[in-house]
Structures are given as C-alpha cells and as structure tokens.
Amino acid sequence: MTQLITTELVELDQNLGNAPEAVIRHLASKVAAAGRATEVEGLFADAFAREQKTATGIPGGIAIPHCRSAAVTEPTLAMARLDPKVDFGAKDGPADLIFFIAAPDGADQAHLKLLSKLARSLIKKDFTAALRAASSREEIVELVDGALADKPAAHAAAAPAEAAGSLNSTGQSGASAVAGAGAGAAAGSSGPRRLVAVTACPTGIAHTYMAADSLVAAAQEAGVDLQVETQGSSGAKPLDPAVIAAADAVIFAVDVDVRGKERFAGKPVINAPVKRGIDEPAKMVQEALAAADNPNARRVPHFGAEEQAEHDAEEKGEHIGQKLKRALLTGVSYMIPFVAGGGLLIALGFLLGGYDITEVADTVVVENNFGNLPEGGLTTYLGAVLFKIGALSMGFLVPALAGYIAYAIADRPGIAPGFVAGAVSGFMGAGFLGGIVGGLLAGYMAHLIGTWQVPRWLRGLMPVVIIPLLASIFASGLMFLVLGGPIAGLTLALNGWLSGMTGASAVVLGIILGLMMCFDLGGPVNKVAYAFAVAGLSAGSADNQAPWQIMATVMAAGMVPPLAMALATVLDKKLFSLAERENGKAAWLLGASFISEGAIPFAAADPLRVIPASMVGGALTGALCMAFNVTSQAPHGGLFVFFAIGNLLMFVISIIAGTIVSALAVVALKRWAAPKTAATVETVPATV
C-alpha cells in the first residue's frame, strides 16, 4: 500500500494566505505536484465545494478539508502548520493544523479506513500537541504514520477515542468503547442509560468518524451507554436490532439521509449536522437524555420519511420556501428521464414520418408490421412506432412529477398517492401545474399521516396500505372535486398566452430565461428556468410551438457560459492560469453538450467578472432564439440533438453570438476591472 503522506506533502509554519480557499488551493497544488492528482483546479474545486457545504474547522485549532475527487489518483494526506492561523469555521477560533485529505472516487476500503483513523486521531490532545511541537517534516510524517499504525508513542490517546478507533475495520464506530463505558456506569449504579447514534457526512471520511468518537467520549463521561453506527466510506455495520430496541433515544449527527432510518421508528430523536457531533457532543447527549424523558419529544417517523417540517426548520434552518424548492426540483429531476427519452423519440418520429404522423400513428402501430407496411413504407412505420413510444413516455410526465414531489416530502409512502394525483391532473387537463399541486397535497398528507401514533400491530400496514389509501383519497379527491377545473382553466390560459407570444413579448421572455440560465450555472435559479421549460415541453405541438421555443431558448442560453469561457482562454491566454486554460479545453465539449457546469471552475475563481459576462451573452442568445422562433423538442443534448432542433441555423447563430459577447466581456473585465483581492496560491501546473 502506498504511503499516504510524505515529506513533500508537509508545510511547516508557513503563511499560505488568510482564507480557507487559499490554503486548500495550495495543498491541492502540493498533491498534484507529488503526482497524486491529475490537476490542481479540479481537486481544488471538489475540496472547496465540500468546504462550502460545511466548514471543516473543529475545536482545538484544527481543520480537516477533505473530498473525493476524480482528479485524485491515489489516497493522499497533505499537512500544513500555519503561521498565521486561518479561520476554518470552528467555534473556538482559527486553525493552525490543517490536514487535507484527498481520496479518489474509487478509493479502496483499506485506504479509506486509514484516512478515517487519522481523522479520529486528531481529536486526541496529545497527538495534536506532538504535531505542534514537531521540528521537521520527517517528524510529522513519523507521527502520522504512528497514528495510522496505532503506535503508542504517537497515539497515546484518551481511552474512549482509542477504543472507538479500534473498531474502524468493522465500520461500527465506538461499539466496544461504549460497551466499556456502559459497564463502568453499571458498576456504580443500577444500570446506565442507553442511547444509539448514527453519524454520516457527504464524503464519509473524516467528520463521520470524528463525530462518532466525540459522542462516545461525551457519553462515557456522562455514564451513558452509547453505541454508534458510522455510515461512512469505509463501510458500515448496522447496529444490532436488539441494541436499537433497548435504546432510550437516538442521535442523528448527519449531513445526509440516514440509511435504514425506519429501524429507529418511534424513538425520541435529536437530529443535527454532523459537525455539531464534534463541536457539542456533551450537549447532544444531554439533549437525547432529556428527549427520552419527554413524552412529547420528536420521534423518528414510522415509515422512515424525512423529519417533520418544523424539526427540519429548527435543526437545519430550512424555511418553507427551501422545502418547496427541494420538493419541486426532486420531482423535476425524476421526471426528466421520461421527458428526455420521450422527447427525443417524438423528434425521431417526426424526422422519419413527418408532422402528420400524429394523426395516423395509433392506426399504423396497431394495424401494420414489417410484413404489412403502411402507405409511405418503412420510414412511416418506424416513425409511427418511435412517435408512439415517445408519446407514451411523455404521458408519464405529470404523474412522475407529482409522484416524486410527494416522494421528496414523505419518502416512499408518498409515491403512490402522488402518481395517482398526477394521473388525475392529466385526466382533468390541469397539466403540469395540476401535477405540482397534486404532488404537494399528496406528499404533505402522506407526511402528516405518517406522524400519527398508532398501535404497534398497525405500524406494518401504515406505509403500504393506510398512508397510500388515505393520502390518495385526499389529494385526488381534492383535484376532482375542487381544484382540477380551475387549474385546467389556468393551464389553458397559460398555453394560450405562450402560443400568442410574438415580437417584443417573446424577446423579453427570452432575455429573462437567458439571464436565469447563466446566473448560477446549474444552481437553483438555473434549475427553475430549466424546470419551467421541461415541465411545459409535453404541451408543444405542430400547432403550438411556444413550449418548444422556450426549451430551445433555455438550452441555447445554458450552453453559452462554458463555450464563452473556452473562447476567452483562446482570445487572451495570459489572463488565465494554466489550470483555467486546461479547463477551457474541456469546456468546449461541455458547452456543446449543454452542461452549464463547465463554467463553474472559472466562476468559482472569479465570480464577479465571469457571471455578469455570462449573463450578458445568455440574455442575447435567449432573445435571438425567441425572436427567430427556434424550437427544440429535446430537453437536453445541445448540438448533439440537432435533429430535434427547429431552425437549426439560427439556433447555432444565436449561441455563437452569445458566446462571442460573453467571451469579449470577460476578457474586458479581466483586463480593466479591479483585480481580485482574495489571495490565491498556485505553485504547479494544472496537469502533471
């Protein structure tokens, strides 16, 4: 197994800048310089994106920025002892010990376990004290290697954390430690209180295990028997069902969904981000004990759904608008495969059979076959088949949208009532607006029913019978009896307005959609514009091409930012780093494929100049597409779905115009606008 850290990956008492961004970039450059990553910028982007989700500073002047990245070729540690310190978001102040953990996307379990073990060692005071006292890079490497090998000299740690680390190979953090803690407590009393916990973070390398060890140590000090299940990268061994059944309460210290949450159904629960398990473990243990004694405490729902809405708002700061946005985007993301496949098949059907295929497709696919071809021959027959498959796929658009909106709110029990409400919406002519309303009604009703306290014998029937039945009656009944008609009228009016758009009004809509697509490059605003286009795509037809025009506008504008950044790196190379020039080469293909995220590395490095420049070009492209009635029957693919584009020449011209304007704008801003103030450090080329 290759060595995780070497002397060339260590920096001692260096000034690496005054912000986490600069430190992470410098350490990423050291990893690349050591031949352990293919590029700096890709690794930095992944690590800094992880840092922005949750700050990696922990108490004691330590920070552990980490990520999985396709740019990493082998698991690596890079370490810096900073002078001066840099604030990585810890409650007790800036950090001077920085460990950068870089893991490949497909890292093997042995390496991941070592990385996790190192992260756990960093909560041990004597280990961090030895790191601060080390006088050479060689000594740092020796200390880290000792920690990974459990050598006493470098690993004389506190008992609870030591025991927790000893079970790293099983993936169940802290089980032995808490057993000892429980036994100790039992010796002095009639028996310890019992808690269980789950810890998990997005990458599952550092915070997952550090939170587990911190909770174990805090529980031992309180005389509490705490067993932890770590759902991390090095594997997870589920807690024994008997241990869960005997627990008084459960702690979820997680940044991602808990796997197998239904195992804890009915238990009082404390739910918080994983970092709180590191920063405030004792407080979380006390809160769990208090919840166990409170008959009105929040409990894990019986069907493993998301926590109650109020609880999410309190624990995660997610307000109602964010919940609605998350639910809607979940519905759209699951709906897109139906639309993508269906839209492309319909476009191929038109290509082979012409627009008249809509009138004869049903008859052709039923009455004809390869031995009995219809008038028009093989192309008409294949066109009818492809069109019909696409039309049937598109028929799932509204039910899938509604079903997965409900799923985002109520988990699996919401799917059936959501699909039914979506089908009712389609039957009533309420379209995607009705699907959204029906999905929300079904999801919130399923969620509400799932919080009911029912006898144990009835719990098994709740997710498969009771919740789908009652939520379907409620949501679909409202759609039939009250809401379907008015929403259908609104949908008809909206389609009429879109169909009647001409001239200035269409151009204004194109400008707005272009600005939205380029504002955050795949973020929420971009997704809202894209969702609007995709959701209306099924309403398009030869007689009503406005939805197809909107789809073409959104796709063309979304292609502009990466193409513009690629062009800008060609127009004036010296304005861009070597890493950016390398990213520019890839951005050509990403832009042509309608992957707006290809511009993110440029925007992350220089948002105040890249994003406005992108928006200018995107607005121009959107305006031109609408003005020249460009259409797209495909929801994705960029130039590679040329056969689904109407007025292809103007589609290409619109994209070229926006790309040139954005590229010139970003070059001009970089030449003459005020330079960036943020410190950046880059000592090696982007590729090695």
matplotlib code that plots the C-alpha trace (Angstrom):
import matplotlib.pyplot as plt

x = [0.0, 1.4, 2.3, -0.4, 1.8, 5.4, 7.7, 7.0, 3.3, 4.1, 4.3, 5.6, 5.0, 4.1, 1.8, -0.5, -2.9, -5.7, -8.6, -9.5, -9.7, -6.0, -4.9, -6.9, -5.7, -2.0, -2.4, -4.2, -1.2, 1.1, -0.9, -0.7, 3.0, 3.6, 2.0, -1.1, -3.6, -4.0, -4.9, -5.0, -8.2, -10.4, -9.2, -9.5, -13.0, -14.1, -12.5, -13.7, -17.2, -17.1, -15.8, -18.7, -21.3, -19.9, -16.9, -14.2, -12.7, -13.0, -12.2, -8.5, -7.2, -7.6, -9.2, -9.6, -10.6, -11.4, -13.0, -13.4, -12.3, -11.9, -8.7, -7.0, -5.1, -4.2, -5.4, -3.2, -2.7, -1.2, -0.5, 0.2, 1.1, 0.1, 1.6, -0.6, -3.7, -6.7, -10.4, -12.0, -15.2, -14.5, -16.3, -13.1, -11.3, -8.8, -6.8, -3.1, -3.1, -4.5, -4.9, -6.0, -7.5, -7.8, -9.4, -10.1, -13.7, -13.0, -10.7, -10.3, -11.6, -8.2, -7.1, -10.4, -10.1, -6.6, -7.8, -10.7, -8.3, -6.2, -9.2, -10.1, -6.6, -6.9, -9.4, -6.7, -4.9, -1.5, -1.3, -2.1, 0.4, 3.1, 2.3, 2.7, 6.0, 7.5, 10.6, 10.8, 8.7, 10.2, 8.9, 5.5, 5.4, 6.6, 3.9, 1.2, 2.5, 2.5, -1.1, -2.1, -0.3, -1.5, 2.0, 1.9, 4.4, 2.3, -1.0, -1.3, -4.9, -7.8, -9.5, -12.8, -11.5, -8.8, -11.4, -13.7, -10.8, -10.1, -13.3, -12.6, -12.1, -15.8, -17.2, -19.1, -17.6, -17.4, -19.2, -16.5, -15.8, -19.4, -19.8, -17.0, -18.5, -21.8, -20.2, -18.4, -21.6, -23.4, -20.8, -21.7, -25.5, -28.5, -27.7, -26.7, -29.0, -28.8, -28.5, -27.8, -26.4, -25.8, -23.1, -22.6, -21.2, -21.2, -17.8, -17.8, -14.0, -13.4, -16.4, -18.4, -15.8, -14.7, -18.3, -18.7, -15.7, -16.6, -20.1, -18.7, -16.3, -19.0, -21.3, -18.7, -18.1, -21.9, -22.1, -24.2, -24.1, -23.9, -23.4, -22.7, -23.3, -20.9, -22.3, -19.0, -16.8, -15.0, -18.2, -21.0, -22.1, -25.7, -26.5, -27.9, -31.8, -31.8, -29.5, -31.8, -34.9, -33.2, -32.2, -33.9, -33.3, -31.4, -28.9, -28.6, -25.5, -25.7, -25.4, -27.0, -30.1, -29.8, -29.8, -32.4, -34.0, -37.1, -35.1, -35.4, -39.1, -40.8, -37.6, -37.1, -34.6, -32.1, -31.1, -28.3, -25.5, -22.5, -20.2, -22.3, -21.4, -17.8, -18.3, -21.0, -21.1, -21.9, -24.8, -26.2, -26.0, -27.9, -30.5, -31.0, -31.4, -33.9, -35.9, -36.0, -37.8, -40.2, -43.3, -43.9, -40.4, -40.0, -39.7, -38.5, -41.5, -42.7, -42.2, -38.7, -39.7, -38.0, -38.1, -41.1, -41.1, -40.8, -38.0, -36.1, -36.6, -35.3, -32.3, -31.2, -32.6, -34.6, -37.6, -40.8, -39.6, -36.5, -38.6, -40.9, -37.9, -36.3, -39.5, -40.2, -36.6, -36.7, -39.9, -38.3, -35.1, -37.1, -39.4, -36.5, -35.7, -39.3, -39.2, -35.7, -36.4, -39.9, -39.0, -36.1, -38.3, -41.1, -38.5, -37.2, -40.8, -41.3, -38.0, -39.0, -42.7, -43.3, -45.5, -48.6, -47.5, -49.5, -52.8, -52.0, -49.6, -52.2, -53.6, -50.2, -48.7, -51.8, -52.7, -49.2, -46.0, -42.8, -44.7, -47.6, -46.1, -48.4, -48.5, -45.2, -43.3, -40.7, -39.9, -43.5, -43.9, -40.8, -41.7, -45.1, -43.6, -41.0, -43.6, -45.9, -43.2, -42.2, -45.8, -46.4, -43.2, -44.3, -47.6, -45.7, -44.5, -47.2, -47.7, -43.9, -43.6, -46.4, -45.2, -41.7, -42.7, -44.6, -41.7, -39.4, -41.8, -43.0, -40.5, -41.7, -45.3, -45.8, -45.1, -48.4, -50.7, -48.5, -48.7, -52.4, -52.9, -50.7, -52.8, -56.0, -54.4, -53.7, -57.2, -58.7, -56.5, -54.7, -51.3, -48.0, -49.5, -52.0, -49.3, -47.3, -50.4, -51.4, -47.9, -47.7, -51.1, -50.3, -46.8, -47.9, -50.9, -48.8, -46.2, -48.9, -50.5, -47.0, -46.6, -49.7, -49.1, -50.6, -50.5, -47.5, -49.6, -50.7, -47.3, -46.5, -49.6, -49.0, -46.5, -48.1, -51.8, -53.0, -50.9, -51.3, -55.0, -55.8, -53.4, -54.7, -58.3, -57.4, -55.2, -57.0, -60.4, -59.5, -58.2, -61.5, -63.9, -62.3, -59.0, -58.8, -61.2, -59.7, -56.2, -57.2, -58.6, -55.4, -53.3, -55.4, -54.9, -51.2, -50.8, -52.9, -50.6, -47.5, -48.9, -49.7, -46.3, -44.8, -42.4, -41.3, -43.0, -41.3, -37.9, -38.4, -39.2, -36.1, -33.9, -35.3, -34.7, -31.2, -30.3, -31.7, -29.7, -26.4, -26.9, -25.7, -24.6, -26.6, -27.8, -31.3, -32.1, -30.8, -32.8, -36.0, -35.7, -34.9, -37.8, -40.2, -39.1, -39.1, -42.4, -44.2, -42.5, -45.3, -47.8, -45.9, -47.2, -47.0, -49.8, -48.5, -44.7, -44.3, -43.2, -40.6, -39.3, -38.9, -37.0, -34.7, -34.1, -33.2, -30.9, -29.1, -28.6, -27.2, -24.6, -23.2, -21.1, -18.8, -18.4, -17.6, -15.0, -13.4, -13.2, -11.9, -9.0, -8.1, -8.5, -6.2, -4.3, -2.3, -5.4, -6.0, -4.0, -2.6, -5.4, -8.1, -6.7, -6.8, -10.4, -11.1, -10.3, -12.8, -15.4, -15.8, -17.3, -19.2, -20.8, -21.7, -23.4, -25.4, -23.6, -23.5, -21.4, -18.4, -18.0, -18.1, -14.2, -14.0, -16.9, -15.5, -12.2, -13.6, -17.4, -17.7, -16.5, -17.4, -21.0, -22.0, -20.2, -22.0, -25.4, -24.9, -24.3, -27.0, -29.6, -28.6, -28.8, -32.2, -33.6, -32.3, -33.8, -37.2, -37.1, -36.3, -38.7, -36.1, -37.6, -36.3, -38.3, -35.4, -34.8, -31.1, -28.1, -27.1, -25.7, -25.9, -29.7, -29.6, -32.3, -34.7, -34.0, -36.2, -34.5, -31.1, -29.1, -30.5, -30.0, -26.3, -26.0, -27.7, -25.3, -22.3, -23.4, -23.9, -20.6, -18.6, -20.3, -19.6, -16.1, -15.3, -17.0, -15.0, -11.7, -12.5, -13.5, -10.3, -8.1, -9.7, -11.8, -10.3, -8.2, -9.3, -8.4, -8.6, -5.2, -4.6, -1.7, -0.8, 2.6, 2.2, 0.6, -3.0, -1.9, 1.0]
y = [0.0, 3.4, 5.8, 8.3, 11.2, 12.0, 14.9, 16.7, 16.9, 18.8, 22.5, 23.8, 27.3, 28.8, 31.7, 30.2, 33.1, 34.5, 32.4, 28.7, 29.0, 29.9, 27.2, 24.5, 25.6, 25.5, 22.0, 20.8, 22.0, 20.0, 16.9, 17.4, 18.3, 15.0, 13.1, 12.1, 14.2, 14.9, 18.6, 21.3, 23.0, 20.0, 18.9, 22.3, 22.8, 19.5, 20.3, 23.8, 22.8, 20.4, 23.2, 25.4, 22.8, 22.5, 24.3, 21.7, 23.5, 21.6, 22.6, 22.7, 24.8, 22.0, 21.9, 18.9, 19.9, 16.8, 15.5, 12.7, 13.8, 12.2, 14.2, 12.2, 9.1, 7.7, 8.4, 11.3, 13.4, 16.9, 18.7, 22.4, 24.0, 27.6, 30.9, 32.9, 30.8, 30.8, 30.7, 27.4, 28.0, 26.3, 27.8, 28.3, 30.3, 29.9, 26.8, 26.3, 22.5, 21.7, 18.2, 18.0, 14.5, 13.8, 10.5, 9.1, 8.5, 4.8, 4.6, 1.1, 0.3, -0.2, 3.3, 4.8, 3.2, 4.7, 8.1, 7.8, 6.6, 9.7, 12.0, 10.3, 10.7, 14.5, 14.8, 13.4, 16.3, 14.6, 13.7, 17.3, 18.6, 16.4, 17.8, 21.3, 20.5, 18.7, 20.4, 18.8, 17.4, 13.9, 14.1, 15.0, 12.0, 9.7, 10.9, 10.5, 7.0, 6.1, 7.2, 5.1, 2.1, 2.7, 3.1, 4.2, 6.9, 8.8, 7.5, 7.7, 8.9, 9.1, 5.8, 6.3, 7.6, 4.8, 2.1, 3.7, 3.7, 0.1, -0.9, 1.0, -2.2, -3.1, 0.2, 0.4, 3.3, 3.2, -0.1, -1.5, 1.8, 2.4, -1.1, -0.4, 2.9, 1.3, -1.4, 1.3, 3.1, 0.0, -0.8, 2.2, 2.2, 0.0, 0.4, 3.0, 5.0, 3.7, 5.7, 4.9, 7.2, 7.4, 9.7, 10.5, 13.2, 13.7, 12.2, 9.8, 10.1, 12.5, 14.1, 10.8, 9.1, 12.2, 12.9, 9.2, 9.3, 12.7, 11.4, 8.2, 10.2, 12.5, 9.6, 7.9, 11.0, 11.1, 7.4, 6.7, 3.5, 4.9, 2.8, 4.4, 3.3, 5.2, 5.4, 6.3, 5.4, 2.6, 0.6, 0.5, -2.4, -1.8, -1.6, -4.8, -4.5, -5.5, -2.6, -0.2, -1.7, -1.2, 2.4, 5.3, 7.7, 8.1, 10.8, 11.5, 13.6, 13.6, 15.8, 13.2, 11.0, 8.2, 4.8, 2.4, 5.2, 3.0, 0.8, 3.7, 4.3, 5.6, 6.5, 10.0, 11.7, 14.5, 15.5, 17.9, 18.4, 16.0, 18.9, 19.5, 16.0, 17.1, 20.6, 19.9, 16.2, 16.5, 18.9, 16.4, 13.6, 15.6, 16.6, 13.0, 12.0, 14.8, 13.7, 10.2, 11.5, 13.8, 12.0, 14.9, 14.7, 14.4, 10.9, 9.1, 8.6, 5.1, 4.9, 6.3, 9.6, 12.9, 14.5, 16.7, 20.0, 22.0, 19.9, 20.4, 24.2, 24.2, 21.9, 22.8, 26.3, 25.2, 27.5, 26.6, 28.2, 26.0, 22.9, 23.6, 24.3, 21.0, 19.1, 20.7, 20.1, 16.5, 16.0, 17.6, 15.6, 12.3, 13.4, 14.4, 10.8, 10.4, 13.7, 13.2, 9.8, 10.7, 14.0, 12.5, 9.6, 12.0, 14.1, 11.0, 10.1, 13.4, 13.1, 9.8, 10.2, 13.9, 16.1, 14.3, 11.1, 12.4, 11.7, 8.1, 6.8, 4.9, 3.2, 2.3, 0.7, -1.5, -2.5, -2.6, -4.5, -5.3, -7.6, -5.2, -1.7, 1.3, 3.9, 5.7, 2.5, 1.6, 5.1, 5.9, 2.7, 3.3, 6.9, 5.9, 3.4, 5.8, 8.6, 6.3, 5.1, 8.7, 9.8, 7.1, 8.0, 11.7, 10.5, 9.7, 13.3, 14.7, 11.5, 11.2, 14.9, 14.6, 11.3, 12.4, 15.7, 13.7, 11.3, 14.3, 15.3, 11.9, 9.3, 6.1, 6.2, 9.4, 7.9, 6.1, 8.9, 11.4, 9.3, 9.0, 12.7, 13.4, 11.0, 12.8, 16.1, 14.8, 13.4, 16.8, 18.7, 20.5, 19.7, 20.2, 22.9, 20.4, 17.8, 20.2, 21.0, 17.3, 16.2, 18.7, 17.7, 14.0, 14.5, 16.6, 14.4, 11.3, 13.0, 14.0, 10.6, 9.1, 11.1, 9.5, 7.4, 4.0, 0.7, -1.5, -4.1, -1.4, 0.0, -2.5, -1.6, 2.2, 2.6, 0.1, 0.4, 3.1, 6.1, 5.5, 4.9, 8.0, 10.3, 9.2, 9.9, 13.3, 14.6, 13.1, 13.8, 17.5, 17.5, 16.0, 17.9, 21.3, 22.1, 20.3, 22.5, 25.9, 24.7, 23.3, 26.7, 28.4, 25.9, 26.6, 30.3, 29.9, 27.8, 30.4, 33.2, 31.3, 30.4, 34.1, 35.4, 37.3, 40.1, 42.1, 40.0, 36.8, 38.5, 39.8, 36.2, 35.0, 37.6, 36.6, 32.9, 33.6, 35.6, 32.9, 30.1, 32.0, 33.4, 30.4, 27.8, 24.8, 26.3, 26.9, 29.8, 27.9, 24.9, 26.9, 28.1, 24.6, 23.1, 25.6, 24.7, 20.9, 20.9, 22.6, 20.6, 18.0, 20.7, 21.5, 20.5, 21.5, 24.0, 25.2, 25.5, 28.1, 25.4, 24.1, 27.7, 28.1, 24.8, 25.9, 29.2, 27.6, 25.1, 27.6, 30.1, 27.4, 26.5, 30.0, 30.2, 27.2, 28.0, 31.6, 30.7, 28.3, 31.1, 33.6, 31.4, 31.3, 35.0, 36.1, 33.2, 35.4, 36.4, 32.8, 30.4, 27.3, 25.3, 27.6, 27.1, 23.4, 23.6, 25.8, 22.9, 20.7, 23.5, 23.3, 19.9, 20.6, 23.7, 21.9, 19.2, 21.8, 21.3, 24.8, 23.5, 23.5, 27.2, 26.7, 26.5, 29.9, 31.4, 29.9, 31.6, 35.0, 35.2, 39.0, 39.1, 35.7, 35.6, 39.0, 38.4, 35.1, 36.7, 39.3, 36.6, 34.4, 37.2, 37.9, 34.2, 33.9, 37.0, 35.8, 32.3, 33.6, 36.3, 33.8, 31.1, 28.5, 25.3, 22.2, 19.0, 17.6, 18.7, 18.1, 17.3, 20.7, 20.4, 16.6, 16.6, 18.7, 16.6, 17.8, 21.5, 23.6, 26.4, 24.9, 27.6, 30.4, 28.1, 27.9, 31.6, 32.6, 30.5, 31.9, 35.4, 35.0, 33.1, 35.9, 38.7, 36.8, 36.0, 39.6, 40.8, 38.6, 39.5, 43.2, 42.8, 40.9, 43.5, 46.7, 45.8, 45.9, 42.8, 40.2, 40.8, 37.2, 35.6, 32.6, 30.2, 28.0, 26.6, 23.8, 23.4, 22.2, 18.8, 16.7]
z = [0.0, -0.9, 1.8, 2.5, 3.5, 2.6, 3.5, 0.2, 1.3, 4.5, 5.1, 8.4, 9.9, 6.5, 5.6, 3.0, 2.8, 5.0, 3.8, 3.6, -0.2, -0.4, 1.9, 0.2, -3.2, -2.0, -0.5, -3.7, -5.7, -3.5, -4.0, -7.8, -7.7, -5.9, -8.8, -6.8, -8.7, -12.4, -12.0, -9.3, -10.3, -10.4, -7.0, -5.5, -6.9, -5.3, -1.9, -1.8, -2.7, 0.3, 2.5, 1.5, 2.4, 6.0, 7.5, 8.4, 11.4, 14.6, 18.2, 19.1, 16.3, 13.7, 10.2, 8.0, 4.5, 2.5, -0.6, -3.0, -6.5, -9.9, -10.2, -7.3, -8.5, -5.0, -1.4, 0.0, 3.0, 2.8, 6.0, 6.9, 10.2, 9.6, 10.7, 10.9, 11.7, 9.3, 10.2, 9.0, 10.9, 14.3, 17.2, 19.3, 16.6, 13.7, 13.0, 12.7, 12.0, 8.6, 7.2, 3.6, 2.8, -0.9, -1.8, -5.3, -6.3, -6.2, -3.2, -1.8, 1.7, 3.3, 2.4, 3.4, 6.8, 7.3, 6.4, 8.8, 11.6, 11.1, 11.3, 14.6, 16.0, 15.5, 18.4, 20.8, 22.5, 23.0, 19.3, 18.2, 20.8, 19.3, 15.8, 17.1, 18.8, 15.8, 14.4, 10.9, 8.1, 8.8, 12.4, 11.2, 8.8, 11.6, 13.9, 11.3, 10.4, 14.0, 14.4, 11.5, 12.9, 16.5, 17.8, 21.5, 21.1, 18.6, 19.7, 23.5, 23.3, 25.6, 26.4, 24.7, 21.4, 21.4, 21.8, 19.2, 16.7, 17.4, 15.6, 12.4, 10.5, 11.0, 10.2, 13.5, 15.3, 19.1, 19.8, 22.1, 23.7, 24.6, 25.9, 28.3, 29.2, 29.9, 32.0, 34.0, 34.6, 35.5, 38.2, 40.2, 39.6, 38.8, 35.1, 32.6, 30.3, 26.8, 23.6, 20.0, 17.3, 13.6, 12.1, 8.4, 6.3, 2.5, 1.9, 4.8, 5.5, 8.4, 10.1, 10.2, 12.5, 14.5, 15.5, 16.5, 18.7, 20.2, 21.1, 22.6, 24.8, 25.9, 26.7, 28.8, 30.9, 31.5, 32.4, 29.4, 27.2, 23.7, 20.6, 17.2, 13.7, 11.3, 7.8, 6.1, 3.2, 4.9, 5.3, 7.9, 10.1, 11.2, 14.9, 16.4, 16.3, 20.0, 20.8, 19.0, 20.7, 24.1, 23.5, 25.2, 22.3, 19.1, 17.9, 14.2, 13.6, 9.8, 6.8, 4.5, 4.8, 7.3, 5.6, 7.2, 9.2, 9.7, 12.1, 14.7, 14.2, 17.3, 19.1, 20.5, 18.2, 18.3, 14.7, 13.9, 11.4, 11.8, 12.8, 15.9, 17.0, 17.0, 18.5, 21.1, 21.8, 25.5, 24.8, 22.2, 24.7, 27.3, 24.8, 23.9, 27.5, 28.0, 24.9, 26.3, 29.4, 27.4, 26.2, 23.7, 22.2, 18.5, 17.3, 14.2, 11.9, 11.5, 7.7, 7.5, 5.9, 6.3, 9.8, 10.5, 8.7, 11.9, 13.1, 9.8, 10.2, 13.7, 13.2, 9.7, 9.2, 6.2, 5.7, 3.9, 0.6, 0.7, 1.4, -1.6, -3.9, -2.8, -3.4, -6.8, -8.0, -6.9, -8.9, -11.9, -11.7, -11.6, -14.4, -16.8, -17.9, -19.1, -20.9, -22.3, -23.8, -24.8, -26.4, -28.4, -29.6, -30.7, -32.6, -34.3, -35.2, -36.8, -38.6, -40.2, -40.5, -40.8, -38.6, -40.0, -38.1, -35.1, -37.0, -38.1, -35.5, -33.5, -36.5, -38.0, -34.9, -34.4, -38.0, -39.6, -39.2, -41.1, -43.4, -43.9, -44.2, -44.4, -47.1, -47.0, -46.4, -43.8, -42.7, -42.0, -40.0, -37.9, -37.5, -36.1, -33.7, -32.4, -32.1, -30.1, -27.7, -27.1, -26.6, -24.1, -22.3, -22.2, -20.8, -17.5, -17.3, -15.0, -12.8, -12.4, -11.5, -8.9, -7.6, -6.9, -5.5, -2.9, -2.5, -1.6, 1.1, 2.5, 1.2, -0.3, 1.1, -0.9, -4.3, -4.9, -3.9, -5.8, -9.0, -8.7, -8.1, -11.2, -13.3, -12.1, -13.1, -16.6, -16.9, -15.8, -18.3, -15.4, -16.9, -15.0, -12.8, -11.5, -11.1, -8.9, -6.8, -6.6, -5.7, -2.9, -1.5, -1.7, -0.1, 2.8, 3.6, 3.5, 5.7, 8.2, 8.3, 8.9, 12.1, 13.7, 16.8, 16.0, 17.8, 17.1, 15.2, 12.8, 12.0, 9.3, 7.4, 7.5, 4.6, 2.3, 2.9, 5.2, 4.0, 0.3, 0.7, 2.7, 1.0, -2.4, -1.4, 0.0, -2.8, -5.8, -4.3, -4.0, -7.5, -8.8, -6.7, -6.2, -7.8, -11.1, -13.0, -12.0, -12.6, -16.0, -16.9, -15.8, -17.8, -20.9, -20.4, -19.9, -23.0, -24.9, -23.7, -24.7, -28.1, -28.7, -27.8, -30.7, -31.2, -28.2, -25.5, -26.8, -26.8, -23.3, -22.1, -23.9, -22.2, -18.7, -19.4, -20.7, -17.6, -15.3, -17.0, -16.6, -13.2, -11.1, -13.6, -12.6, -9.3, -8.1, -10.4, -13.4, -12.4, -12.0, -15.6, -16.8, -14.9, -16.4, -19.9, -19.3, -17.5, -20.4, -23.1, -23.4, -24.3, -27.5, -30.9, -34.5, -33.9, -30.5, -30.7, -27.9, -25.3, -27.8, -28.3, -24.6, -24.4, -27.2, -25.5, -22.2, -23.8, -26.0, -23.2, -20.9, -23.5, -23.6, -20.3, -20.9, -24.6, -23.7, -21.1, -23.6, -26.2, -23.7, -22.8, -26.6, -27.1, -24.3, -22.6, -20.3, -18.4, -17.3, -15.2, -16.7, -14.9, -16.3, -19.8, -19.4, -18.1, -21.2, -23.5, -21.8, -21.7, -25.5, -25.3, -22.1, -23.6, -26.9, -24.8, -22.8, -19.5, -18.0, -15.1, -17.4, -16.5, -12.7, -12.3, -13.9, -11.9, -8.6, -9.2, -10.4, -9.9, -10.1, -13.6, -15.1, -14.0, -15.3, -18.5, -18.9, -18.2, -20.9, -23.6, -22.3, -22.5, -26.1, -27.0, -25.4, -27.2, -30.6, -30.1, -29.3, -32.0, -34.7, -33.4, -32.7, -31.3, -29.5, -28.9, -26.8, -23.2, -23.3, -25.5, -27.0, -30.5, -30.4, -30.7, -33.9, -35.4, -32.7, -33.3, -35.5, -37.3, -36.6, -38.3, -36.1, -33.0, -33.9, -34.8, -31.5, -29.5, -31.4, -30.9, -27.1, -26.8, -28.5, -26.5, -23.2, -24.1, -25.0, -21.9, -19.6, -21.3, -21.0, -17.3, -16.5, -18.3, -16.9, -13.9, -10.4, -9.7, -7.2, -3.6, -2.5, -2.1, -4.3, -4.3, -7.2, -7.5, -10.1, -13.4, -13.6, -15.1, -14.0]

ax = plt.figure().add_subplot(projection="3d")
ax.plot(x, y, z, "-o")
ax.set_aspect("equal")
plt.show()
